[in-house]
Structure formats: C-alpha cells, structure tokens
C-alpha cells in the first residue's frame, strides 16, 4: 500500500507540473465526478441508471413527446437526487484551480449544476442543464426551482403557467441534438488547449468523447482520471484510477502550494 501511495503521489506531482506549465488547460468531466455527491452514473454494472430501467427508451425525445408522464415518472428519483446534491471535494478543487488561473474552462457532460455551485465560472454544459425548463408549446423558459420541489415532493408534473403545455427539462435526451452554441465552444476549447484533464468519463458517448482527440491531434497533453479504462488510455500522459473526490483535492493542493 505504501508503494502504491508513493506511485500515486509521484503521478500527482507530474500531473501538477503539466498543469502548471499549461497555458490553456481545460477539463472534461463526466458522471464519475458527481457519484461521490450521490448522483448515480449511467453505466456502472448493477448501480447505473441503465441497469435499473429501460432508460434509453424512456429518456428519449420521441418518448417525451408522446409519453411525457412516463418520462417524469422515471425522472423523479434522479431529479430528487440532483436537487438535493451538494458539490463534493472534486468539484471544489476544480473551482479553486480555475479561480487561481490554472483552468480555462470546464466542459461537462453532467446536468447537475454542481460545478457552478462549487464556484466554477466558465462551465460548458454539453448535455444541457436541470437549471431551467422550457415550454413545449410557447417555448418560454423558466427556472426549474419554481417547479422541481413540488414535482419531487408531490409528484406535480410541471406545466407552463402561460399556456398550460407541459414543460421539458433543458437536458439533452436521446435523439436530441447537442446545444450548438455549447458544442462550438467545447470544440474551440479542445482545439486551443494544450492540456486536457478528463475526469469521471468513460469517453463512450459521442461526439463529446472525441474532444480529447482534438487536443491530442494538436500536440496537447492528456491526463485521465477514471475508474474504468477508456479508449484513449494508450494516448494519455498520465492515468489515475482513484476516486476523484480524493485525488483532485491532492492535485489542486500540489498546484496551489507550489508558488508557480
């Protein structure tokens, strides 16, 4: 164990050095950064959302259009976890690095808004956000805080106060296009950064999974922190398999106390 701890500590030092040398470092986060906050991921065997229901069918755009109440019935337990979740030490560590000038942006596949709650400012939300809901008929947008508490506690499905049509969370469902503005920002960040740190993502969901390749193709460095292998492990400078909530604070401390 001491030898393993020493190896990890050495890799943290190397990762911190790469991060301090980078002029435009960017982070890409997936569900694995939020599981310590009690939000389930999608693919972990036995515990992921896909293991518990036919989520790929229920959480599709076509299913929402024709059976929105079925979607909301499936979505309610997840929404409950998200609105009651608080940022963990991994989110806080990234916010500290950004505020200290060691991160340009956080590209996230998550919809939980935990990066913003932790203090990150430049967050690119690739799969939408649960922060707002939009009307399916008049397209007015509303803060989700106005509706989600009663939805979670009383099963009150949110309807538009203006036209009474059903509201849809502003999250990207299967069969729905990524938000174009966010996608363009993410591509620009990936192409212009000289270091990408991937955290808690299996890199299986396209097109976001291809962003690190854009960094690598332009000579940038890649650090991966994920508890399962990814297709880019062979290209990464450093690979961590530890829990993000434990490792990222150590990495942040190494960078912030270096005096660099």
N, C-alpha and C positions, 0 to 999 in steps of 0.2 A: 504493500500500500504506500509506504514511504517513497519507494522508487517511482511508482505511478504518479504520486503527488508531485514529485520532483520533475517528472517529464511534463506534466501539465503546466507547472509553474514556468518551466523554460519556454513552452509554447506560448504562454501568456505574454512573456517578455518579448518574444519575437513578434507576436501579433501587435503588441503595443508599439513596438518600434516601427512596424509597417504603417500603423495608423497615424503615428506622429509625423512620419515622413510624407504621408499623402497630402497632396494639395486640395484634392476634391474627393474625399471619402463619402461613400453612400452605403446605406443599409437597406437590405431587403428582408422583410420579416414575414413569417407565416404563422400558422396556428400554434406551433410549438412554443412561441414566446408567451402566449396567453394561457396555456394549460395550467401553469402554476397559479393563475388567478381564478381557477375553477371553471374555465370555459373549455368544453371538450373540443378536440380536433375532429377531423372528418374520417381519417383513415386508420387510426390505431386499432389493431385487432382486438375485438371484444368491447372496446370502450368508445371508439369513434362513432360519429353520428350515422355513418353508412352501415354500421353493424347493428343498428337498432331499428331501422325502418327503411322503407323504400324512398329514401330522401332524394335520390336523383330524380325520381318521378314527381314527388310531392313539391320539391323546391325548384320546379321548372317554370318558365314564364308561361307556357301554354297551360300548365296545371293551375297556375294562379288565375289566369283569365277565366277559366271555365269552372274551377272549384276553389275559389279563394278561401272559403271557410275551412276546407280540408287543409290548405296550407297553414292557415293561422292556428289550427288545432295542433299541427306538427311543430310549428314555430314557437309556440307559447313557452315550453320548458327552456328552450335555448334563449329566448328573449329575457326570461326571468333571470337566468344566469348572467347574461350580459349586463343588464341594467343594475344588477347588484354587485358586479365585479369591481374590484379596485386594481390599479396598476401594481404590478409586482416589482421586485428589485431590478429585473431586467429592463423593464420599461423606464424606470427611473434612471438607470445607468446610461441608457441611450440619450435621454433628455439632458443629462449632465454633460455628456460628450458634445452634444450639439450646442448647448449653451456656452461651452468653453471653446467653441470654434473647431472642434475635431470631427464634425459631421456636417455635410451639406444638406442631406435630406434623408428621410425615412420613407422608403417605398413599402407599403404594406398590403398584404392580401387579406387582412383582417377587417372586420366591420365593427369592432367593439369600442372604438374611440379611446382605447386605453393609452395609446401613445400621447394623444393630446391631453388626456387627464394627468399624465405624468409630467407634462411640461414641454414635450416636443412641439416645435412650431411649424417646420416645413415637412408636413406629412402628406404623401401622395397615396390616396386610397384607391387601389386598383379594383377592388370588388365592391365598391360602394360603402355606405355607412348606415348604421342604425340611428344616426343622429336626427335624421329627417324622414318624413313620409310624404308621398305625392299622391294627388288625386288621380284616379284612372280615367276621369271624365273631363274635368276642367283644368287639370294639371297644376293646380295650386299646391304649393309646398308648405309643410307645417313642421314645426319642431316636434319630434317624437315624444318628448317629455309630456306633452299635452295629452297623450293618448295611452302610452305604454303602461303606466301604473295601473290604470283601470283594466287594461287588457290582461295584464299578468295576474292581477288580484281577483278580478270579477269576470274574466273571460269576455270582456266587452270588445268586440271587433271594431276597429277604428273606421269611421265613416266621415266623409268630408262635411264640415259644418256649413259649407257654401252651397253644395249641390246634392249632398247626401249619397254620392257614389262612394264605393269602397276605396280606402287608401291603401297604397302599396309601400312597404318599407323601401327606402332608396338603396337597397342592396342588389347586387347583380345575381340573378337567378340563372339556372341552366337554360341555354337557348337565348340569352340576352347579351347584347354587345357590351364590351367594356366601355366605360365613360371615355369618350375620345380625347377630351382635354387632359384627363389624368394620364391616359396612355401615352400621349405625346410628351408630357412632362417626364414620365418614367423613362421613356426611351432616350430622351435628351440627357437625363441624369446618368443613365447607364453608359451612354457613349462618351460622356465627358468626364466621368470619374476615373481616377487612377487606382482606386481600391474599392471593391465591393465586399461587404460583410453580410453573408446570408445567415439568417438566424431562424431556426424553427420551421424551415420549409423543406419539404421533400423534393421540391423542384419537379413536380409531376404535372402541374396544371399550366397548360399553355394559354395564352402566349407569354405570361409573366415568367414562366420557367426559363425562357430564352434570354431574359435580360442579362444574366451574368455572362453569357456568351458574347454579348455586345461589348462588355467591358474587357473580357479576355482578348477578343479579336483586335482590340486597340492597344494591347500591351499592358493593361491594368492588372493589378493583383486581385486574388480571390481568397477570402477566408470563409470557411463554412463551419457553422455551429449547429449541428443537428444530430439527434439521437439515432437516426437510421441513415443508411447510405444514400447518396444522391448520384445522379449520372455525371456530375462534374467533380466528384471527389478526386479523380485522376488529374484534374487540371488545377486543383486548389493548392495554394502555397502552404496553408495550414488547415487542418481539420480538427475540430473539437466534437466530442460526443457527450459532453457533460450537460447537466441541466442549465438552461440559460439563466435562470434566476440566481444560480450560484456563480457561474463563470463570468457573466458580464459585469457584475459589480467589481470583481477582481481585475478584469481588464480595464475598466474605467478608472479604478484607483491607480493602477500602474501608469496609465497615461497622465492622469491629472496631478499626480505627485512627482512626476519626472522633472518638472520645471522646464519642459521643452517649449 
